[in-house]
């Protein structure tokens, strides 16, 4: 069997059919790939949709488990997988139709550990003009960060097994993609790139209020602090290459940015935790080659100024200035209300 597509699902009924339909609309026989759906304790209608597809299609495998998080769900899928390659696909995204034949031909010709391909990020639904461009290959890749997500790579399963690569920190709820792909990149011997867009990544604009909630912020921060400390251990342990330095620095900036949004007492406690780990203030690693933060696509003076300040969050003055700006932004938002 060529491929195991692993789809973790938690309360994904809104877009699940579109995801599965795209995975089924392919140009190779069903017997040559499987779609392993891991229902991670969904409380909506996802389970019913999965059972329907499992009954209708021989290559759709449905696994039910109690809610344990996306990392644990992906590990469950990995244990079930039988394909020579695996592809992690999120339940609210979808993939290009009739593309598996070309992907198979590429990996068979190259015998690579990893195949990287293009992705297109969109909000909620593709616009009609985007749909037309997608069908003709006229869209441009707008999600360049392939090393931070799992869904932009096909991975050889024997390579993962030989290097014992899996989601080893299931308690981490945010940033687990970036850590896993960092470990993949450390071990891979061969990586091939396809420039065309094969994956469509959905951003939910309606979840903005949830994303800004204090509970969600604290949950993200706990995970990002954990990932930062793991990467710092890699770096201190001798992995002082640019890949490790860049990944560590990016996660540290992200962690510090989230800390600036905390109330003062929590902010002090979080900084004390980082200081005890030797991560604040922090000397930017000599091997770090990052020239921009990738957290804003604004090219005006505001965007450039924010990017410059963000890249100095590891200093006391940079953190202090960003904290003041966060407070001013909150005040301005309250006035607008």
FILO-250544 format. One line per field, with one value per residue: residue in one letter; x, y, z of N, C-alpha, C in turn; residue number from 1. Coordinates in steps of 0.02 Angstrom, whole numbers, plus 50000, padded with zeros to 5 digits. Layout:
N
rest	(A  ...)
n.u	(X  ...)
n.v	(Y  ...)
n.w	(Z  ...)
ca.u	(X  ...)
ca.v	(Y  ...)
ca.w	(Z  ...)
c.u	(X  ...)
c.v	(Y  ...)
c.w	(Z  ...)
nr	(NUM  ...)
***
This chain:
337
rest	(X  X  X  X  X  X  X  X  X  X  X  X  X  X  X  X  X  X  X  X  X  X  X  X  X  X  X  X  X  X  X  X  X  X  X  X  X  X  X  X  X  X  X  X  X  X  X  X  X  X  X  X  X  X  X  X  X  X  X  X  X  X  X  X  X  X  X  X  X  X  X  X  X  X  X  X  X  X  X  X  X  X  X  X  X  X  X  X  X  X  X  X  X  X  X  X  X  X  X  X  X  X  X  X  X  X  X  X  X  X  X  X  X  X  X  X  X  X  X  X  X  X  X  X  X  X  X  X  X  X  X  X  X  X  X  X  X  X  X  X  X  X  X  X  X  X  X  X  X  X  X  X  X  X  X  X  X  X  X  X  X  X  X  X  X  X  X  X  X  X  X  X  X  X  X  X  X  X  X  X  X  X  X  X  X  X  X  X  X  X  X  X  X  X  X  X  X  X  X  X  X  X  X  X  X  X  X  X  X  X  X  X  X  X  X  X  X  X  X  X  X  X  X  X  X  X  X  X  X  X  X  X  X  X  X  X  X  X  X  X  X  X  X  X  X  X  X  X  X  X  X  X  X  X  X  X  X  X  X  X  X  X  X  X  X  X  X  X  X  X  X  X  X  X  X  X  X  X  X  X  X  X  X  X  X  X  X  X  X  X  X  X  X  X  X  X  X  X  X  X  X  X  X  X  X  X  X  X  X  X  X  X  X  X  X  X  X  X  X  X  X  X  X  X  X  X  X  X  X  X  X  X  X  X  X  X  X)
n.u	(50042  50026  50001  49955  49835  49816  49693  49652  49511  49410  49262  49227  49126  49079  49162  49206  49155  49192  49331  49351  49291  49378  49493  49452  49429  49528  49665  49712  49689  49574  49622  49755  49781  49743  49626  49643  49544  49536  49433  49430  49354  49242  49103  49004  48920  49018  49057  48949  48955  49080  49056  48965  49044  49140  49064  49029  49146  49284  49415  49416  49451  49393  49428  49388  49413  49433  49435  49593  49678  49759  49889  49898  49797  49852  49960  49891  49838  49959  50001  49907  49930  49969  50027  50163  50201  50154  50029  49981  49828  49721  49555  49474  49526  49568  49620  49707  49621  49644  49786  49867  49926  50031  50107  50144  50220  50327  50389  50423  50515  50616  50639  50631  50645  50558  50431  50399  50274  50173  50059  49901  49832  49676  49530  49396  49305  49346  49356  49256  49340  49460  49436  49426  49556  49628  49592  49657  49788  49833  49850  49955  50079  50050  50081  50217  50284  50337  50410  50352  50231  50135  50059  50109  50195  50240  50282  50401  50355  50436  50552  50510  50485  50611  50684  50615  50513  50381  50236  50293  50260  50119  50048  50069  49982  49987  50096  50149  50163  50272  50379  50382  50410  50533  50610  50596  50664  50793  50831  50808  50870  50849  50758  50629  50557  50400  50335  50203  50033  49958  49885  49755  49734  49632  49582  49495  49397  49294  49329  49396  49368  49373  49506  49568  49537  49572  49591  49623  49741  49826  49833  49895  50017  50073  50103  50190  50295  50342  50385  50486  50579  50615  50676  50781  50854  50896  50980  51076  51128  51216  51171  51198  51168  51103  50969  50918  50945  50866  50736  50723  50739  50628  50520  50544  50528  50391  50336  50373  50303  50171  50175  50184  50053  49990  49917  50001  50056  50054  50133  50258  50286  50295  50404  50502  50508  50559  50682  50746  50774  50871  50830  50785  50839  50898  51036  51044  51065  51218  51210  51085  50985  50876  50789  50670  50510  50398  50269  50186  50113  50116  50185  50204  50261  50216  50201  50334  50398  50339  50382  50521  50529  50472  50570  50662  50618  50680  50763  50778  50735  50665  50561  50497  50454  50367  50270  50216  50160  50063  49976  49931  49865  49760  49692  49653  49568  49466  49415  49361  49255)
n.v	(49940  50110  50233  50302  50405  50508  50566  50665  50695  50809  50865  50906  50919  51017  51040  50916  50825  50887  50877  50736  50700  50761  50686  50565  50588  50544  50491  50361  50185  50135  50032  50058  50156  50216  50295  50347  50381  50461  50475  50584  50581  50662  50773  50815  50794  50721  50586  50514  50551  50497  50360  50339  50363  50265  50149  50161  50169  50071  50099  50187  50199  50195  50249  50250  50347  50402  50577  50642  50733  50813  50768  50641  50579  50577  50493  50375  50352  50332  50209  50125  50137  50073  50104  50139  50270  50411  50534  50675  50748  50882  50891  50999  51049  51030  50933  50939  50877  50719  50699  50607  50511  50576  50613  50489  50439  50528  50505  50372  50377  50453  50395  50453  50514  50611  50710  50870  50994  51123  51241  51321  51452  51502  51597  51531  51498  51455  51584  51611  51646  51599  51464  51435  51468  51375  51256  51264  51274  51401  51469  51546  51489  51527  51495  51480  51413  51273  51194  51200  51138  50986  50946  50977  50886  50728  50579  50450  50295  50192  50262  50346  50249  50186  50289  50312  50409  50502  50581  50630  50703  50710  50792  50920  51045  51146  51194  51071  51019  51092  51051  50912  50910  50970  50871  50773  50834  50836  50705  50661  50600  50622  50738  50796  50922  50979  51106  51145  51183  51077  51065  51134  51252  51295  51443  51493  51625  51658  51617  51709  51774  51670  51634  51741  51729  51727  51599  51519  51580  51555  51417  51397  51460  51380  51265  51315  51363  51242  51179  51268  51249  51116  51126  51210  51123  51033  51119  51157  51033  51012  51027  51144  51202  51300  51269  51219  51329  51428  51375  51366  51502  51560  51499  51546  51686  51686  51633  51732  51841  51802  51803  51941  51977  51939  51965  52071  52002  51866  51879  51913  51794  51701  51751  51734  51596  51568  51634  51555  51447  51497  51570  51698  51863  51831  51778  51800  51660  51629  51556  51581  51626  51701  51829  51892  51889  51821  51837  51937  52003  52129  52263  52395  52539  52513  52373  52334  52394  52326  52196  52210  52243  52129  52036  52066  52028  51945  52021  52128  52262  52256  52167  52240  52355  52299  52250  52369  52419  52321  52347  52475  52445  52368  52463  52552  52467  52447  52576  52590  52503)
n.w	(50000  49958  50033  50192  50250  50385  50488  50617  50719  50802  50854  50721  50625  50536  50423  50388  50291  50170  50181  50183  50061  49971  49991  49945  49812  49709  49602  49605  49637  49767  49847  49859  49947  50113  50222  50375  50503  50655  50781  50904  51029  50993  51016  50937  50779  50715  50731  50677  50543  50510  50528  50427  50311  50332  50315  50181  50105  50066  50098  50202  50366  50529  50689  50857  51002  51173  51215  51194  51141  50998  50968  51029  50956  50828  50851  50877  50749  50680  50732  50678  50543  50379  50261  50145  50151  50253  50282  50366  50388  50423  50491  50455  50341  50164  50019  49860  49717  49633  49644  49705  49624  49558  49668  49717  49609  49617  49744  49730  49626  49684  49807  49937  50108  50142  50070  50021  49992  49912  49992  50020  50106  50175  50221  50304  50184  50015  49895  49745  49634  49680  49684  49547  49505  49580  49520  49400  49431  49457  49577  49701  49815  49981  50109  50179  50282  50297  50384  50506  50517  50505  50398  50273  50220  50153  50231  50247  50311  50363  50388  50492  50590  50606  50663  50776  50779  50831  50902  51039  51150  51206  51292  51254  51179  51086  50957  50938  50812  50757  50839  50816  50677  50677  50739  50642  50535  50587  50574  50443  50288  50155  50062  49961  49857  49799  49704  49680  49735  49846  49958  50057  50175  50306  50389  50529  50539  50623  50749  50822  50945  51037  51021  51081  51213  51390  51446  51337  51295  51405  51399  51274  51304  51405  51331  51231  51309  51358  51239  51201  51304  51282  51156  51192  51270  51172  51100  51197  51218  51116  50986  50894  50772  50633  50606  50729  50810  50749  50762  50903  50937  50872  50939  51068  51052  51020  51137  51231  51178  51202  51341  51366  51360  51474  51640  51762  51877  51839  51728  51782  51852  51747  51676  51773  51777  51648  51662  51758  51681  51605  51495  51484  51519  51350  51254  51087  50983  50897  50781  50732  50597  50563  50485  50486  50570  50528  50578  50539  50391  50346  50257  50279  50378  50506  50511  50485  50594  50701  50674  50691  50828  50884  50856  50952  51073  51164  51238  51383  51368  51246  51276  51378  51308  51213  51300  51352  51233  51209  51316  51281  51161  51211  51288  51188  51116  51209  51218  51090  51099)
ca.u	(50000  50067  49992  49906  49817  49794  49651  49625  49448  49376  49208  49244  49073  49064  49202  49232  49136  49234  49397  49350  49276  49439  49540  49425  49429  49598  49676  49740  49637  49562  49661  49824  49789  49692  49612  49635  49510  49538  49384  49458  49302  49199  49037  48955  48900  49076  49056  48899  48983  49134  49027  48935  49097  49170  49020  49025  49210  49325  49481  49407  49454  49372  49450  49358  49449  49415  49473  49661  49716  49777  49951  49882  49758  49898  49997  49846  49837  50023  50003  49863  49949  50000  50055  50235  50208  50098  50013  49936  49782  49673  49486  49441  49560  49558  49679  49695  49595  49684  49857  49906  49966  50093  50146  50172  50273  50384  50425  50452  50574  50668  50648  50648  50614  50508  50410  50368  50235  50145  49995  49866  49794  49618  49485  49329  49287  49380  49316  49247  49398  49512  49418  49445  49629  49652  49581  49703  49856  49851  49860  50024  50088  50051  50095  50286  50316  50327  50446  50316  50168  50143  50018  50141  50246  50230  50339  50408  50338  50494  50597  50484  50493  50682  50709  50569  50483  50309  50221  50314  50237  50047  50020  50078  49923  50003  50166  50173  50184  50339  50428  50386  50443  50604  50642  50598  50718  50857  50846  50798  50929  50831  50696  50614  50505  50355  50316  50132  49989  49922  49849  49718  49732  49578  49586  49427  49393  49244  49354  49441  49356  49400  49579  49592  49515  49627  49602  49658  49808  49866  49844  49948  50080  50102  50132  50246  50351  50368  50422  50546  50627  50639  50723  50840  50893  50930  51034  51127  51157  51264  51141  51204  51161  51056  50901  50899  50946  50807  50675  50723  50727  50559  50474  50556  50493  50319  50320  50378  50248  50112  50184  50169  49981  49966  49916  50069  50081  50068  50189  50320  50298  50316  50472  50546  50516  50606  50748  50775  50797  50922  50800  50768  50853  50932  51082  51024  51117  51258  51190  51018  50988  50810  50790  50603  50475  50343  50206  50145  50126  50113  50248  50209  50306  50190  50220  50407  50416  50318  50427  50586  50522  50459  50634  50703  50582  50724  50799  50735  50704  50617  50502  50462  50421  50310  50219  50183  50118  50005  49930  49901  49818  49700  49657  49621  49513  49412  49385  49321  49194)
ca.v	(50000  50170  50290  50307  50473  50507  50624  50671  50733  50827  50912  50933  50902  51070  51034  50848  50795  50915  50848  50665  50697  50777  50629  50509  50607  50537  50457  50294  50141  50139  49981  50080  50204  50212  50357  50326  50434  50449  50517  50596  50598  50717  50778  50838  50741  50693  50513  50489  50561  50448  50293  50338  50355  50200  50098  50170  50166  50017  50123  50232  50164  50239  50228  50291  50349  50458  50637  50643  50785  50798  50730  50572  50552  50562  50433  50318  50340  50304  50138  50089  50148  50018  50129  50153  50339  50437  50605  50701  50797  50906  50878  51058  51068  50982  50925  50942  50815  50683  50717  50554  50476  50614  50609  50421  50435  50568  50473  50310  50394  50483  50355  50502  50509  50664  50749  50934  51022  51188  51246  51384  51470  51542  51608  51502  51466  51482  51627  51580  51655  51555  51396  51429  51467  51312  51201  51271  51282  51472  51498  51548  51466  51582  51467  51457  51384  51201  51160  51210  51102  50917  50930  50994  50836  50656  50551  50377  50265  50155  50314  50365  50193  50176  50343  50317  50475  50506  50640  50603  50746  50720  50844  50984  51056  51196  51191  51002  51011  51119  51009  50849  50920  50983  50806  50741  50866  50815  50635  50645  50597  50646  50777  50820  50972  50992  51175  51159  51180  51014  51066  51196  51260  51341  51484  51508  51694  51663  51595  51760  51788  51613  51636  51794  51718  51715  51528  51493  51608  51520  51349  51403  51479  51321  51221  51347  51363  51174  51167  51309  51217  51055  51148  51236  51064  51009  51166  51150  50967  51008  51041  51217  51218  51354  51244  51217  51398  51464  51348  51387  51574  51575  51479  51591  51748  51675  51626  51798  51883  51782  51826  52012  51986  51916  52013  52084  51950  51806  51895  51907  51724  51667  51773  51702  51526  51569  51654  51497  51403  51532  51589  51770  51882  51778  51798  51768  51613  51651  51518  51601  51662  51729  51901  51918  51847  51786  51843  51987  52010  52200  52291  52466  52553  52480  52302  52328  52410  52270  52139  52225  52238  52059  52001  52086  52010  51909  52070  52159  52322  52237  52139  52295  52398  52262  52248  52435  52423  52278  52383  52529  52415  52348  52524  52576  52422  52461  52640  52579  52469)
ca.w	(50000  49951  50079  50246  50268  50455  50500  50684  50718  50865  50840  50655  50578  50487  50362  50383  50227  50118  50189  50162  49989  49933  49997  49906  49741  49690  49539  49614  49664  49839  49881  49864  50003  50164  50259  50445  50539  50727  50814  50970  51078  50970  51047  50887  50733  50678  50734  50630  50475  50501  50520  50359  50261  50343  50285  50109  50070  50094  50121  50258  50429  50583  50756  50909  51066  51217  51199  51222  51107  50929  50964  51044  50900  50773  50871  50866  50678  50660  50751  50633  50473  50342  50199  50142  50172  50292  50272  50417  50360  50474  50470  50428  50279  50110  49976  49788  49687  49583  49651  49737  49574  49547  49730  49719  49559  49640  49799  49705  49586  49727  49868  49988  50174  50151  50012  50041  49938  49925  50026  50013  50166  50159  50277  50303  50120  49956  49852  49678  49591  49705  49663  49477  49501  49608  49472  49344  49456  49455  49643  49725  49884  50030  50175  50167  50341  50295  50438  50569  50514  50482  50339  50209  50205  50152  50268  50239  50375  50389  50414  50558  50637  50619  50705  50833  50774  50841  50944  51104  51204  51193  51335  51220  51137  51034  50939  50932  50742  50747  50873  50780  50613  50693  50750  50576  50496  50615  50557  50373  50244  50089  50060  49893  49858  49742  49714  49669  49793  49854  50022  50070  50248  50324  50449  50550  50563  50675  50814  50848  51016  51075  51019  51125  51281  51436  51456  51278  51297  51455  51373  51223  51335  51438  51280  51198  51356  51360  51177  51204  51349  51248  51104  51226  51289  51111  51083  51249  51212  51062  50920  50887  50702  50620  50610  50799  50835  50722  50792  50973  50941  50852  50993  51124  51036  51024  51208  51263  51154  51239  51410  51370  51362  51539  51696  51786  51922  51799  51684  51821  51867  51686  51662  51822  51754  51592  51687  51791  51628  51566  51431  51483  51450  51313  51201  51024  50961  50840  50722  50711  50533  50549  50470  50499  50619  50494  50614  50506  50319  50330  50233  50295  50434  50566  50508  50492  50663  50745  50661  50722  50901  50900  50852  51009  51134  51210  51279  51434  51342  51195  51310  51413  51259  51186  51353  51351  51173  51221  51360  51242  51115  51248  51305  51127  51099  51257  51199  51030  51118)
c.u	(50044  50061  49939  49895  49787  49757  49626  49563  49424  49326  49218  49189  49063  49099  49226  49215  49180  49305  49399  49337  49338  49489  49517  49426  49500  49605  49713  49686  49633  49606  49734  49835  49731  49686  49595  49607  49507  49490  49403  49405  49257  49130  48984  48937  48956  49074  49007  48924  49037  49107  48995  48989  49132  49130  49021  49090  49258  49391  49476  49402  49439  49393  49419  49402  49422  49460  49540  49705  49741  49841  49938  49842  49803  49940  49955  49843  49902  50027  49961  49889  49985  50036  50131  50249  50146  50091  49963  49894  49733  49602  49450  49476  49541  49618  49657  49669  49647  49758  49899  49948  50033  50137  50180  50229  50336  50423  50456  50515  50632  50685  50668  50614  50555  50495  50374  50333  50203  50077  49967  49822  49736  49574  49416  49311  49329  49332  49310  49307  49456  49499  49440  49521  49658  49646  49629  49775  49879  49861  49934  50027  50092  50060  50165  50316  50306  50361  50409  50250  50179  50108  50049  50195  50216  50292  50341  50399  50398  50545  50575  50497  50566  50710  50664  50538  50407  50298  50232  50292  50162  50015  50027  50022  49935  50078  50193  50195  50256  50393  50437  50425  50517  50641  50646  50657  50787  50879  50845  50864  50913  50762  50688  50556  50466  50326  50241  50091  49949  49876  49817  49703  49682  49592  49515  49423  49343  49268  49398  49431  49383  49476  49607  49574  49575  49643  49642  49730  49852  49881  49899  50016  50113  50136  50193  50307  50383  50410  50488  50600  50656  50691  50787  50885  50930  50991  51092  51163  51204  51237  51140  51204  51108  50984  50877  50896  50884  50743  50669  50706  50655  50510  50483  50521  50418  50297  50321  50323  50184  50117  50168  50094  49950  49959  49985  50096  50099  50127  50256  50337  50324  50388  50522  50559  50566  50677  50783  50802  50853  50897  50775  50807  50898  50978  51063  51080  51153  51236  51121  51022  50922  50814  50721  50566  50422  50276  50161  50163  50120  50182  50255  50254  50282  50210  50294  50430  50398  50365  50494  50582  50512  50525  50684  50668  50625  50767  50751  50698  50652  50553  50462  50424  50360  50254  50180  50137  50056  49953  49895  49850  49753  49659  49619  49562  49453  49377  49340  49256  49144)
c.v	(50063  50217  50277  50381  50471  50573  50623  50715  50746  50882  50946  50925  50954  51059  50963  50815  50822  50886  50776  50659  50712  50720  50569  50524  50605  50491  50390  50250  50145  50089  50004  50134  50197  50281  50337  50385  50417  50499  50525  50622  50656  50714  50804  50780  50709  50617  50483  50495  50509  50378  50286  50326  50287  50143  50101  50156  50117  50042  50177  50191  50212  50209  50277  50289  50407  50517  50638  50695  50763  50757  50656  50540  50535  50501  50370  50301  50310  50229  50096  50088  50088  50041  50139  50224  50359  50512  50625  50757  50817  50904  50939  51085  51019  50982  50929  50875  50785  50700  50659  50515  50511  50611  50540  50414  50472  50531  50407  50323  50418  50440  50398  50488  50556  50699  50811  50964  51088  51185  51316  51396  51515  51548  51579  51464  51497  51526  51595  51587  51611  51483  51385  51426  51402  51256  51204  51278  51354  51505  51497  51525  51527  51558  51437  51416  51308  51163  51165  51171  51032  50904  50949  50944  50767  50625  50476  50344  50227  50203  50336  50311  50183  50228  50356  50387  50470  50568  50620  50646  50760  50773  50913  50993  51106  51194  51121  50987  51032  51077  50943  50857  50938  50917  50766  50768  50847  50747  50621  50646  50624  50679  50806  50869  50973  51062  51189  51151  51115  51015  51135  51201  51315  51377  51505  51579  51701  51643  51647  51773  51731  51616  51688  51782  51704  51641  51498  51517  51570  51448  51349  51415  51420  51275  51251  51353  51294  51159  51206  51276  51153  51074  51176  51178  51035  51053  51159  51083  50958  51021  51116  51239  51272  51331  51245  51288  51437  51440  51370  51462  51592  51557  51524  51658  51741  51669  51693  51845  51866  51805  51900  52025  51965  51974  52016  52028  51887  51818  51888  51834  51686  51687  51741  51630  51523  51587  51596  51447  51435  51559  51661  51806  51831  51807  51762  51724  51638  51618  51538  51645  51698  51805  51933  51868  51803  51790  51898  51991  52083  52226  52365  52476  52521  52407  52292  52343  52355  52211  52150  52218  52165  52020  52023  52072  51975  51955  52101  52220  52307  52209  52195  52339  52363  52258  52313  52441  52380  52313  52439  52503  52396  52409  52551  52533  52434  52526  52632  52545  52518)
c.w	(50000  50011  50132  50262  50338  50469  50572  50683  50789  50848  50772  50603  50523  50421  50348  50316  50171  50121  50161  50087  49948  49935  49956  49831  49714  49630  49546  49646  49740  49877  49893  49915  50051  50198  50330  50485  50614  50759  50887  51019  51057  51003  50999  50841  50695  50676  50685  50558  50461  50490  50451  50307  50270  50314  50209  50072  50104  50122  50175  50322  50485  50650  50806  50972  51108  51202  51234  51189  51039  50924  50978  50988  50841  50789  50861  50791  50652  50676  50704  50561  50443  50279  50202  50163  50213  50278  50325  50386  50415  50446  50443  50365  50223  50064  49903  49762  49639  49585  49678  49687  49562  49609  49734  49670  49582  49694  49777  49664  49630  49788  49927  50054  50181  50084  50038  49981  49960  49959  50016  50074  50147  50222  50263  50240  50064  49916  49783  49633  49614  49684  49590  49468  49527  49558  49413  49366  49457  49521  49661  49798  49930  50101  50172  50223  50344  50352  50504  50571  50485  50415  50273  50190  50202  50184  50260  50308  50404  50417  50483  50610  50655  50667  50765  50836  50780  50885  51016  51163  51195  51237  51304  51169  51081  51021  50931  50861  50733  50779  50837  50715  50622  50702  50685  50537  50521  50589  50482  50334  50174  50092  49990  49898  49792  49753  49711  49733  49793  49914  50031  50144  50267  50390  50467  50578  50620  50744  50847  50922  51060  51078  51067  51197  51326  51445  51398  51277  51346  51432  51320  51255  51369  51387  51248  51244  51359  51297  51177  51247  51318  51195  51135  51249  51229  51096  51133  51244  51153  50993  50908  50813  50693  50626  50683  50827  50811  50755  50865  50978  50924  50907  51053  51112  51045  51097  51243  51241  51191  51312  51417  51377  51428  51589  51729  51831  51884  51753  51720  51836  51806  51667  51710  51802  51697  51616  51722  51741  51586  51500  51430  51538  51416  51260  51137  50999  50898  50776  50695  50648  50516  50541  50476  50542  50588  50530  50587  50432  50297  50311  50246  50357  50499  50568  50518  50563  50711  50736  50695  50797  50922  50901  50906  51075  51185  51252  51329  51406  51288  51225  51344  51364  51229  51236  51355  51291  51179  51264  51324  51193  51150  51268  51245  51107  51145  51240  51138  51046  51148)
nr	(1  2  3  4  5  6  7  8  9  10  11  12  13  14  15  16  17  18  19  20  21  22  23  24  25  26  27  28  29  30  31  32  33  34  35  36  37  38  39  40  41  42  43  44  45  46  47  48  49  50  51  52  53  54  55  56  57  58  59  60  61  62  63  64  65  66  67  68  69  70  71  72  73  74  75  76  77  78  79  80  81  82  83  84  85  86  87  88  89  90  91  92  93  94  95  96  97  98  99  100  101  102  103  104  105  106  107  108  109  110  111  112  113  114  115  116  117  118  119  120  121  122  123  124  125  126  127  128  129  130  131  132  133  134  135  136  137  138  139  140  141  142  143  144  145  146  147  148  149  150  151  152  153  154  155  156  157  158  159  160  161  162  163  164  165  166  167  168  169  170  171  172  173  174  175  176  177  178  179  180  181  182  183  184  185  186  187  188  189  190  191  192  193  194  195  196  197  198  199  200  201  202  203  204  205  206  207  208  209  210  211  212  213  214  215  216  217  218  219  220  221  222  223  224  225  226  227  228  229  230  231  232  233  234  235  236  237  238  239  240  241  242  243  244  245  246  247  248  249  250  251  252  253  254  255  256  257  258  259  260  261  262  263  264  265  266  267  268  269  270  271  272  273  274  275  276  277  278  279  280  281  282  283  284  285  286  287  288  289  290  291  292  293  294  295  296  297  298  299  300  301  302  303  304  305  306  307  308  309  310  311  312  313  314  315  316  317  318  319  320  321  322  323  324  325  326  327  328  329  330  331  332  333  334  335  336  337)
***
